[in-house]
Amino acid sequence: MLTLFTRTCSLVPIKAYMRKLSLSKFKASYLYLKRAVIVFGIMLPFQNCGEFNALDSSQNSSVVAPSFFQCESNDSRTPEASALKRLNKFELKNTIEDILSTYLDESNTSAFMNQLSSYFDDIPNDHADEEMSHFDQSITSQHIDKQILLAERIAELIMGNTSYRDSIIGSCAQNTGDETCRDNFLSDFGKLVYRRPLSSDDLTWFRDVFTGRVESYENLIAALFSSPYFIYHYEVGESDISEDGKEIVSLGPYERASRISYLYLQSMPDAELFEAAANGSIMNNIGLRDQVNRLLSDEKVQSRLTHYLSEQLFKLEETPNYQTNIEAVNTMISSLSTTESLSNRREHMINEVYDFMNYIIWKKRGGFSDLMVSNAVFPRTPDLAEIYGTAVWSGSFNEQDIVRAPASERSGILTRAQLLFTGMRSTQPIIRGARIYNEYLCGELPVPADTGTPSGVVLEDDFSERETITAITQHPGSACIGCHEGVINPLGFPFEMFDSFGRYRSVEDVFHPESSVDKGKVLVTKQVNTNTSINLGDTISSSFNDAISVTEELASNERAVACFSLKLWDFAAKQPYKIGQNDCATTSLYQRLVETESIYEALASIPFQPEFFKRTIQ
């Protein structure tokens, strides 16, 4: 079995990762311990392994891609090398839940998962310094320790509950001498865990681990869930080819099934995908298209993809709560009529983004323009309806039941309460402007060397938010003025039409300083100024009256559409974009978005990009 690993990886020292193997659960077999040492020692070098090859189904298009992409007509469509990826926490939970649901009903699956919740919580969260959190492929001793404890706990729960045990293992759970039953369990359950049929080497090893003792099945289950074949998107490929001096491997049918499944479902392949892998139909375009169409019409897929894509695109986990230690915030809260649900508003705002994306992608089959300018809002609760100034949404996606805010007040994703909410006194126009430039135009702002207030700046207590930010960041001769006057502030100030709770406004209440005895009281009310102009050459050169005009510009902006296409590919490939890498894949997505005006169609085209089923060996 080690030949499989050492073909593309080199071993590294592992003694630091062997501190907590909970050997009491595996004392029945010295072989397991030996295997555990090998398995978890290999987990680190997996991150430096190779990559691979896909279906050749590139599409001709009359749409001219922007110069933002560097795709040549003779490009070989070879993907850049990247680390072999582990299951992130979202995928890990989904995969375990879906394995269990193959054997247990919904109620028992839910109960089982609830008993694992603290074990999932203990696994380090995925994070990234920038872009999407599932780019994080770090592995630490804590990851290994907690993964082993999770595997042990799954095994304990199955064997400790008669209903679980009989449903998952069957009659041989109490008859360890029934080798046929044991092998059937290994083949069926192991296929789900490994996401492919177990090889003869796998079966031989597990038979050796199986001692015939009472704890043997518990050992087998724990061994399966602590294997790198489970923890990693383990992809070896079926054939080696050479392109431009690079070694490329083409994914086999089960690996392709997993790639598709983790793109759309963020989980293991379902029964139909396994069947398509087994009969080989997933290897041709017709069979692949059948699977893509089937998956994207499934409500479970739509729900999971909507949630995870939204979380990654809009960084929903960073949504703040109210800062009730600030008196001005408490004064603003007191003006709300639905303060009883204050603690739930963060969840309500995040859920509204899910509903909005669900509507745009699946119900409306809308495009990037709809994402940017739709005034449909989805407040399921009175507190959010108050923020939007609308009625509560019924939950129906029938077009006549959709709640719409005034078109002069709401326009697309950037005017969602979740993206506007700061929970503090400040509206943070700098954050709003920088977000648009970085995340919607794929710009790159340098990290400021000094974030302090420049000398010579005079701030008055009655300054509006815009006046304060202008005085600090656009002070003549300061290091800040270039980025702020030219980029950040012109994109952020139009969103001053919303307060720090995300409510539309035409005037701004300026509060006494928090250091004043009158803190929490309104000092003065000022008219909001949302007019700006920006000149970014070929990217944007325009004047804006308010946030609506910004979103309308982005809706048709070539660079903004290209940036969104790039992020869709990043989401699928699970790696940060770099200029000059995989540009033909993102070009194809851009063309698909423009031609079809449908995010759905762009998502459906991803598995047909030649890079998607390739792995380049590093």
N, C-alpha and C positions, 0 to 999 in steps of 0.2 A: 504493500500500500504506500510505503514512503516514496516509491518512485514517482507517484502522482504529485507529491508535494515538491520534491527536490528538482523536478524538471524545470520549474519556473521560479523556485524560491531557494534562498539560502538560509540555513538555520542560524539562530542567534542564541546567546545565553538565556536560560529560562529560570534560573534558580530563584529570581525575585518574584516569580509568579506561582510558586508552589507552597505558599505559606498556609493556605486555608483550603485544603481539598476535601474537608469533611469526610475523612476516610472511614468513619463509622458506617457510612452508607454503602461503601464499596469494598469493605474488608474481605468480602467473599472471593475476591480475585486479585492476585498480584498483577495479572495482565491488565486489569482496568487501570491500576495506578500507573503502570508503564505507559499505557495508551494516553492517560490524562496528561502525563508529562509531555509526551510528544505533541498531542493535540494543542495544548495551550501554549507550548513553546512556539508552535508554528503560527499562532494567531497574529503575532507581531509581524513577522516577515510577509504574511499575506498582504499587508498594506503596500508592499513594494513589488508585487507580482505584475504579470502581464495582462493583455487585452485582446479584442477580436472582430468577426466578420458577418455581414448581413445580406438580406435580400436586395438584389439590384433592381430597384423599382423607382428610380429617380424620374421625376415628372418634367415634361417640357412646359415652359411657361412663357407667356409674352410679357409678364410683369418684369420690369427692370428693377433689380435690387439696388438699394442705396450703396454708396461707396463705403458706408459703415462696415459692410462685409467685404471680405477679400476672397471671393470664390471665383476660380478660373474654370473655364469650360473643360479643360483637360485634367481637372483635379481628380485624383484617384479615389476620393471619398474614404480615405483611411482615417480612422479616429486617432486622436492623440492618446498616448498611453496614460493610464490613471491607475490608482490603487484599486485592488480588489476590495469590495466594500462589505462591511458588516451590516446586518439588519439594524436600522435605527429603532428607537423605542416604539414608535408608532407601528412600524412593520412587525416588530417582535410581538407586541401585544395582539395585533390583528392575526398574525400567523398562528399563534397558540390558540387563540379563540376559535379560529376556523378549523384547526385540527380537532379540537374538542367537539365542535358543533357537528362534525362528521359522525360522531358516535352518540352525543347527548342531545336532549331536546333543549329548547331555548332557555327554559327555566334553570335546568341543571348547569348549562354552560355559563349562564350569568352568575350562578352561585359559585361555581368553580373559579371564575375569573375574579370575583370579589375576594376570594380567599388568597389570591395571588397579588392583590393590589399593592400591599406594602413591599413585596419583593420587586415589583416593577419600579416603585418609587425609589428604591435603594440603588437601582442602576443609574449611573451618572447620566444626566440629561445631555442630549445632543446640542451642540452649539457651534457657532462659527463666528469668527471675528467680523465677517461681512456676508452679505448675500443670504443663502438659505441654510438653515440649521442642519439639514441632512447632508451637507458637504462635510460635516465633522466625522472623520474616520479615525479619531484618536482611540487608542486602546491602552488602558492602564491596568494595574493589578486590581483596582477596585472593580473594573468591568469584569475581569475574570472571576474574582471572588463572588460577585453578586450573580453572575450568570450561572455558576455552579450551584449556588444556594437556590436559585430559581429552579434549575433542573431537578435538584433533590426534592424541592417542595412539590413540584408537579407529580413526581413519582410517588411521594408519600400520600398525596391526596387521592390519586388513582387507586393505590393499593389499600388505603385506609377506609375507603367507602365502597361498600358492597355493590351499590348501584353503578357507580363509576367503573369499578373494576370489571364487573360482568359485561357492561356495555362495551367497554373498550378492548378488553383482553378476551373475554369469553370464558367458556367452561374450563379451559386449561389453566386459568389463573390459580386454581386449587390443585392442579395435577401437573406438577413440574416435570413429570416423566413423559408427558405426551409431546414428543418431538415434532410431530406433524403440525399439531396445533400451535406450538411455539414458532415454527418456521412460518406458518401462515400469518401469525400476529406480526412477526418481524417484517415480512414482506409487505403487508397492508399498512401497518402503522408506520414502519420505517420509510416507506415511500412518501408518505405525507410529510414526515419530519425532514427527510433529506431532499424532498421535492424532485425525486427521481427514483426509479427502482434501485434497490440495494444490489450491489455487485456480488459476485460469488465470494470475493475477498471480504466484503463487508459481512456477509452471512457467516462465513467461517470464523471471523473474529468474534462476532456476537455469540456464536455457539460455544466458543471457547470460554467466553465470560460467563455463560450460563452454567452454573454449577449444579443445578437441580435442587438447590436449597430454597427455603421459603422466600428469601429476599431476592431471588434471582430476577424476577420480573421488575422489581423496583430498581435493581441495578441496571437492567437493560434500558428502561425508560429514561433514567437519569443520564445514562451514557449517550443515548440518542440526542437528548436536548442540550448536552454540553459539548457536542461534537462541532468542529468548525464547519462541517457540511450543513449544519443547521444554522449556526450563528452568522456565517458569511454567505454572501451571494457567490457561492463557489462555482466558478466557471472555468473549465479546462478547454473546451472546444473539441471539435472532431477532426479538423484538418489544419495543417500548417501550410501557409502560403507566404510568398515574399512580395511585398509591394514597396517600391522606392527604398529598398534596402532595409525595410522593417519586417519583423516576423509577425504575421497576423494569424490568429486562429479564428475559425468560423464556429459559432455556437451550434451545439447540437439541439435536437428537438425539445428536450426537457429544459435545457438552459434557456431556449427561446420562450418557452411557455412561462418560465419564471420571470424573465425580463418583462414580458407583456403584462403578466399578472401584477408584478410589483410597480409597474408604471400606473396602471389603472385602478387596481384594487388595494395596493399597498399590503399585499398578503400573498400567500402561497397560491399556486394554480388551483382552480376548481376542477370538478370532475370532467367537464367538457374539455378544458385545456389539457388535462392529463391524457385524455383520449386522443386529442389532436396530436399530441406529442408521440403517443404510442403508435398511431397509424401513419405518422409522418406527414399528415396533411398540413401541419403548421409550417412545413418547409417550403411550401409553394404559395404564391401570391393569393390564389383563390381561397385556399384554406385559411390563410392568415387573415384575409379580409372578412371571412365569415366569423372568425373569432373576435376580431376587433369590433365588428358591428354588433355581435351578440353581447359582448361585455359592456359596450357603451350604451346599450339600451336597458341594462340591468340597474334597478333602483339602488341596490346595495353598492354597486360600483360608482354610480353617480354621487351618492352621498359621501362615500369615503374620498373619492377624488376631489369633490368640491371642497370638503373640509381641509384635506391636506394641502391641496394646491393653494387655497386661500391663506392658510397658515404660513406657507412658505413665501408666497408673493408679497403678502402684506404684513408679515411679522406680527401676527395677531397676539402671540404670547407676550409681546412687549406692551400691550394695552395697559395703561396705568389705572390706578384707583383714585378716588377722591383724596386729596390731602387736607383732611379735616383739622390739621394743626394750624392752618392758616385762617385767620379770622375773615378775610375777604372771601375765601371759598365758602365758609359757613354762611356768610351773608347771601351769597349766590344760591346756596343750597336751600336756604329758607324761602327763596322766591319760587321754588318748585312746589307744585301741588301734589307730587307723588314721592315724597321723601321716605315713605315707609319701605320702599323697595331699593333704597340707596345701595345696599350691599350687593345687589344682584345686577346692577346696571352694567358692569363690565361684561358679564356673561351675556346680557341682553344685546349689547352693542356688537359683540363678536358674532352672536347667532344671526344678527341682521345682515352681516357681511356674507355669511354662508347662504342665507336666503336670497340675497341679491345675486350672488354668483350662480346659485342654482337656477334662478330665473334667466339670467343672461345666457349661460352656457347651454342648459338643457331644455328649458321651456320656450324661450324666445329663439334659441339657436342664433344668438346675436354675435356680433363681431367686436373688434377692439373699439370701434366708434361707440357702440352701445355701452360698453364698459365705462367709457369716459363721459358720456353725456346723458344717459338715461336718468330721468327724474323719478323713477319708480322707487318706492321705499317700502320696507317690510317690518314695521313696528308691531310685534306680537303682543306687546304689553303697553299699558297706559304711560309708563314713565318714558319710554322711547317715543311714543306718539307725541308726547308733550315736547320733546326735543325737536321733532320734525314739524310740529304744528299741524298734525294731521289726525285722522281717525285711526283707531287700532285696526291692523290688518287681520282679516279673517283666517288667513292661512291657506286660502285657495289661490292657485296660480292661474285660474281662468282670467283671461285678459280683462274682463269686465269687473273682476274683483280686486285687481291690482290697485293699491293706494299710490297716488302720485302727489308729490309735493309741488308747489309752484315752480315752474321752469326757471323763474328768476332767482330761486333760492337753492335748488339742488340740481346737481349735474354730475352723475356718475360716481365712481368709486371714491374719488378724492373729496367728495362732500358727504361721505358716510360719517355718522357720529363717531364711529370707532376711530377713524383716521384723524378726526379733528379734536377729539377729546384729550385734554392734558391733565385734568383733575386738579389744576392749580390756578393761581391768579393769572398767570401769563398764558397767552395764546401760543407762545413759542413760534412766531413767524419764521425764525431762522431755521428751526427744525422742519417746518412745513416746506420752506423753499428748498432747502438742501435735499429733502426727500424726493421732491419732484425731479430735481436735476440728476441726482444719483440713481434713483430707482425707476424713473419713468423716461429718462433720456439717456441713461447709462453713461452719465458724465462722471468725472472723477475730480473731486475737490481735495486739495491738499489739506493735511491736518495743520491747523494754525499753530505757530510756534508759541504764541502768547494769547491766552484767552482773557486776560485782564482788561480792565477799562483803560484806554489810552490816556496819558496825561493831558490835561487841558480840557477834558470833557466836562461840561456843566450839565447836570441833570436836575430838573425841577420836579417837585412832587406832583404837579398837575399835568405832567407829560402823559400823552397817550402811549400805548404800547409801541406804535409805529415811531413816534417821536423819540422815545427812549432808545429803541434799537438803531434808529438812524444816527442819533447823536453818538452812540458808542461805536458802531461798526463802520460808519462812513465819515469818521473824523479825518479831516485833511492830513495827509502825511502818515497816517497809521498803517500798520501792516495788514489790517483787516479790509481796507477799503476796496481793494481790487476785486476779491471774490464777492463781497457783500453788495457793493454798489452795482457790479456788473451782472451777477448771477442770482445769488441767494435771495436778497431782499426783493428784487422785482418779481420773483416767483412766489415769495411768501406773503408779501403785503396784500395781494388781492384776496387772500383768505381771511383777512381781518373782518370780513363780513360775517364771520362766525366767532362766537365767544369761546372760552376755554372748555365749555361743556358741549360744544358742537351746535349751539342754537344760532339761528339766523338773527342778525341784528343790523341796525342802521346807525345806532349810537353806542358808545362805549362808556361804561361807568368806570371812572378812575378813582381808586380807593386811597384813603390815607395810608401812609407807610405802616408796615407791621410794627415798626418801632415806636409809632405814635400812640398816645393815649386814646386817640380816636380810630385806632385800627379797626377794620371791618366796616367802617362807615364810608359812604360815597363822598369824595371830595368835590368832584366835578363830573359832569357828563359832556362828552364831546362827540361830534359827528365823526363817523368812521370814514377814513380815506383809503380807498382800495385801488386808486389809479396808479399804474406803473407802466414802464416801457422797458424793453430788453432787446439787445442786439447781440445774438450769438452767431452771426454770419449765416451760413447755410442751415443751421439748426433751427433757430427761432429769431425772427426780427419782427417785433410786433409791439403794439400798445395794448394794455389790458385795463378794462374798466373794473373788473371784479373777478372772482373765482370762476364764474361761469365762462367768461371769455378765455381763461386759461385752459379750462377743460375742453372747450371747443377747438382751441388751437392744437392741443395734444391729440384730439380724436383723429385729425387728418394729418398730423405731423409725421413725415417719413421716418425720422429718427425715433420717435416714440413707438411707432409700430414695429420698427426693427428691434428696438430694445425689448419690447414685449415678446417678440419671436425668440429672441436670444434667451430670455428667462424661461420660456416654455421648454427649450432644448436643455437648458441647465437643469431644470426640474427633472426631465426624463433621464439625463445622463448622470445626474447627481455629482456634478463637478463644476467648479467655478469657470466661467467663460474667460478666455484669454484671447486677445486680438490675434487673428490669424489661425486660430484652432477651430476646427469643425465649422468653418464659415459656410460651407456648402449646405450643411444640414439646416442651419439657421436661415440661410437664404431661401431654401425650399419652404420652410415654415412661413417666412415672411410672404412669399408669393402666394401660398395657400390662403393665408389670412386676407390678403388683398383681393384675390380672385373670388373667394367664396363669402367674404365678410362674415365668417363664422369661426369662433373659437373652437367649437365642437369639431369642425372639419380639420382644423389645424392639429388638435389633439389626436384625431383619428389617423392623421398622416404620419405621425411620429414613427411607428414601427416599420414604415415603408421607406424610411431614410436608410440608405446603404450602411451608414455608420452604426446603426442601432444594434445590429447583431454581429458586430466585430469586436475583437479584443486585440489590442496591440501589445506585444510582449515588451516589457521594459528591459 
